[in-house]
Amino acid sequence: MYFQHHLFFCLNERSNGENCCAQHGAQGLFDFAKRRIKELGLAGVGQVRVNKAGCLDRCDHGPVMVIYPAGVWYTVIDTSDIEEIIQTHLIQGQIVERLQLV
């Protein structure tokens, strides 16, 4: 695989006022994840890639991110949730069940 883990953060904004991840701080969470992955030396080919995504169609659970190729969906509220996903899912290989969307 080109990346062991590929994280996609929904950063969708809706102009009609409907609920969306952008209204719940998704950009800041994306920025934090990208920075932490780099700080921990996890970024790059064969490791982890963090990307922006448009609507992932799970707006009621936002902010939302998905990790491929595992296909694990998470709802995240703050940077401590992101840190827990990094430490537990990306480093230790275990799903963070309390944040997982099914």
C-alpha positions as CSV (number, residue, x, y, z in Angstrom):
1,M,0.0,0.0,0.0
2,Y,1.1,3.5,-0.7
3,F,-0.1,4.7,2.7
4,Q,-0.7,2.4,5.7
5,H,-3.4,4.8,6.9
6,H,-5.2,7.5,4.9
7,L,-7.3,9.9,7.0
8,F,-10.1,11.9,5.3
9,F,-11.7,14.8,7.3
10,C,-15.0,16.2,6.1
11,L,-14.6,19.9,5.8
12,N,-17.9,20.5,4.0
13,E,-19.6,23.8,4.4
14,R,-23.3,24.3,3.5
15,S,-24.4,27.7,2.5
16,N,-28.1,27.0,3.3
17,G,-27.4,26.8,7.0
18,E,-28.0,23.0,7.3
19,N,-25.8,21.1,9.8
20,C,-22.3,20.4,8.5
21,C,-18.8,19.5,9.8
22,A,-17.4,22.9,9.1
23,Q,-19.9,24.4,11.6
24,H,-18.3,22.2,14.3
25,G,-14.6,23.0,14.0
26,A,-13.6,20.4,11.5
27,Q,-10.9,22.6,10.0
28,G,-9.1,23.1,13.3
29,L,-9.3,19.3,14.0
30,F,-7.9,18.6,10.5
31,D,-5.0,21.1,11.1
32,F,-4.2,19.5,14.5
33,A,-4.2,16.0,13.1
34,K,-1.9,17.0,10.2
35,R,0.5,18.8,12.5
36,R,0.6,15.9,15.1
37,I,1.2,13.3,12.4
38,K,4.2,15.3,11.2
39,E,5.5,15.9,14.7
40,L,5.4,12.2,15.5
41,G,7.2,11.3,12.3
42,L,4.3,9.4,11.0
43,A,3.7,11.3,7.7
44,G,4.8,10.1,4.3
45,V,4.8,7.2,1.9
46,G,4.2,3.9,3.6
47,Q,2.9,5.6,6.7
48,V,0.1,8.2,7.2
49,R,-1.6,10.7,4.9
50,V,-4.1,13.3,6.2
51,N,-6.5,14.8,3.6
52,K,-9.4,17.2,3.3
53,A,-12.7,15.8,2.0
54,G,-15.9,17.2,0.9
55,C,-19.2,16.0,2.3
56,L,-18.9,12.4,3.6
57,D,-22.7,12.4,4.1
58,R,-22.8,11.8,7.8
59,C,-23.4,15.4,8.8
60,D,-25.5,14.5,11.9
61,H,-22.4,13.0,13.5
62,G,-19.9,15.8,12.6
63,P,-17.1,16.5,12.7
64,V,-16.5,13.2,10.9
65,M,-13.3,11.5,9.6
66,V,-12.7,8.1,8.0
67,I,-9.5,6.1,8.0
68,Y,-8.8,3.9,4.9
69,P,-8.0,1.2,3.9
70,A,-9.6,0.0,7.1
71,G,-12.8,1.9,6.5
72,V,-13.2,3.0,10.1
73,W,-15.4,6.1,10.7
74,Y,-15.0,8.4,13.6
75,T,-16.8,11.3,15.1
76,V,-14.4,13.8,16.8
77,I,-15.2,16.7,19.1
78,D,-11.8,18.1,20.1
79,T,-8.1,17.6,19.8
80,S,-8.0,15.1,22.6
81,D,-10.2,12.8,20.4
82,I,-7.7,13.2,17.6
83,E,-4.8,12.5,19.8
84,E,-6.5,9.3,21.1
85,I,-7.2,8.1,17.5
86,I,-3.5,8.8,16.6
87,Q,-2.2,7.0,19.7
88,T,-4.7,4.1,19.7
89,H,-5.7,3.5,16.1
90,L,-2.7,4.6,14.1
91,I,0.1,3.7,16.5
92,Q,-1.3,0.7,18.5
93,G,-3.6,-0.6,15.8
94,Q,-6.8,-0.6,17.9
95,I,-10.1,1.0,17.1
96,V,-11.2,3.7,19.4
97,E,-14.7,2.2,20.0
98,R,-16.1,5.2,21.9
99,L,-15.6,7.5,18.9
100,Q,-16.4,5.0,16.2
101,L,-19.4,5.5,13.9
102,V,-21.1,2.3,12.7
